[in-house]
Amino acid sequence: MQLFDQIQDCIQYIHKHIQFEPTVGMVLGTGLSGLADEIEVVHRFEYSELPHFPVSTVESHKGQLIFGHLEGRAVVAMAGRFHYYEGYTMQQVTFPIRILKYLGIQQLILSNASGGLQTHIEAGDLVFIRDHINLHAGHSLRGENDERIGPRFPDMMYAYDPKWLAHATQIAKENNIRAHQGVYAGLQGPSLETPAEYRYLHIIGGDVVGMSTVPEVIVARHMDLPVFVLSVVSNKCFPIEDLTPTTIEEVLEVVEQASPKAALIVKEIVRLM
């Protein structure tokens, strides 16, 4: 079955169970998972019941597609995302983004956890992504292009909506939240980077590094969908001489402490949208 037909198949299944028109789509990755509990839920689907949807294998991801209201807006939220390192193809990883678009959303909000690559970026800070460096092994648009979905060669000049970057920066300032704008370096994972890799990523212009988001942003832009990305810095990766071994437990602890700040930013953005 071709991608376009898979999308239609999944959309038809959803519409059989719920008639709901979301305007904002969200991917609640590491850093915003708790925001799912603040949505006034109208309906939720387990990923496993949706046609052609992968199933999340990351322990901290709930694996649900949630429809409801947040800050007075109709939203659809992915509680947990998919990663290339889980063994899925890039098309599978980004399939849910296409579903969000075909559900009718007008704005997409993504969140993630990342490592800080600049000396002024501390663990627990927020970074609003203004650009990315794609270092993934595969590309989410590789293969035959379907013009019904998007163009063969989408422009990436304004992949990250400058309007929402400005709004988020102002919201953070008004609430005394440490936040920066920065460039996200996307790698496939799942191993964390070596000291030499951290140095390389710093040199080429990365401000934070992570294992998701970039494929999703590319697919969103392929479908002309405006994107805002918030990253929670879970660990400090630069300068190299200050590095210490990092565990997933430490990462999740820092992210949990920073989550209320991230949730505040996103809720204000949703309200403005």
Secondary structure, DSSP 8 states (H G I E B T S, - for coil): --HHHHHHHHHHHHHHH-----SEEEEE-TTTGGGGGGSEEEEEEEGGGSTT------TT---EEEEEEETTEEEEEEES---GGGT--HHHHHHHHHHHHHTT-SEEEEEEEEEE-STT--TT-EEEEEEEEE--SS-TT-S---TTT--SS---TT-S-HHHHHHHHHHHHHTT--EEEEEEEE---SS---HHHHHHHHHTT-SEEESSSHHHHHHHHHTT--EEEEEEEEEE--SGGG-----HHHHHHHHHHHHHHHHHHHHHHHHH-
